[in-house]
Amino acid sequence: MKRAIISADDFGLSLEVNEAVEYAHRHGLLSTASLMIAGDAAQDAITRARRMPSLQVGLHLVVIEGSAVLPHEQISLITQADGWFPSSQFALGVNYFFRTRIRQQLAREIEAQFEAFARTGLRLDHANAHKHMHLHPTVGQLMITIGKKYGLNALRIPREPPAPLFYATGVRSRSLGNALLRQWTRLLRYQAHKAGIATNDWCFGLAWSGHMTTQRVAALAAHLPEGVSEIYFHPATQKNTLLNRLMPTYEHHAELKALCSSEFKNGFTHSGTLLCCWQDVVHDQRHNN
């Protein structure tokens, strides 16, 4: 069986992102959003989510290039003076793995983000991490261990198979980096399943991140593999100063347009793919086990 979860990242980052999430849920195929709980527009996102009970909302954990929940004074080894995490993935990865005091502060911040989400009153649908930092074994394990205390039962595995992308575009996407990334996903999947947390089989949105245009996603939807695929987007109604700084090349509005296009919907019909949500996956994986 082919099934797909249609989701959006960065909910709460800005009003423009929130507007797009609401529009794509009401008028397109978007069923799921991942909330940046310390984002500049997090409260606006929470308000929108409360008036859209059919929108499934999870935690978009931020431990790189984004705002922390805890003040800098409490986690000064992992955030800058402005309360933001640095952008260097390599440096953060080394520190998170090797430095005990940094890991302790990281654990406190991860707990604070789950706690802040719990205070919203929204049901925790799933979790993932900004820039897929939960692939880091330390971050992934902390997310799973702490998240379980807050009801976490579903987790994104960012494993993107190259074949559907080739079928969709005729262009092969193979690199050593992608091959290594797929190996890290095996560890994350093992960590999740050991903890009884459900996962998707496949994930799309990595190779075309910020460029999930109508033509691409319609072709992708028509060539999805068997199993559960999460297809994630970065929509926004327009660019603003923050989006231009963080994601200058992203086609945010084009991704919003794709989410609401008839071509995208028709692609699923062509491939016989059923749309679903994370809790459907949780139910099925528990039943099968």
Buried (B, 14 or more C-beta within 10 A) or exposed (E): EBBBBBBBBBBBBBBBBBBBBBBBBEEBBBBBBBBBBBBBBBEBBBEBBEEBEEBBBBBBBBBBBBBBBBEBEEBEEBBEEEBBBEEEBEEBBEBBEEBEEBBEBBBBBBBBBBBBBBEBEBBBBBBBBBBBBBBBBBBBBBBBBBBBEBEBBBBBBBBBBBEBBBBBBEEEBEEEEBEEBBEBBEBBBEBBBEBEBBBBBBBBBBBBBBBBBBBBBBBBBBBBBEEBBBBBBBBBBEBBEBBEEBBEEBBBBBBBBBBBBEBBBEBBEBBEBEBBBBBBBBBBBEEEE
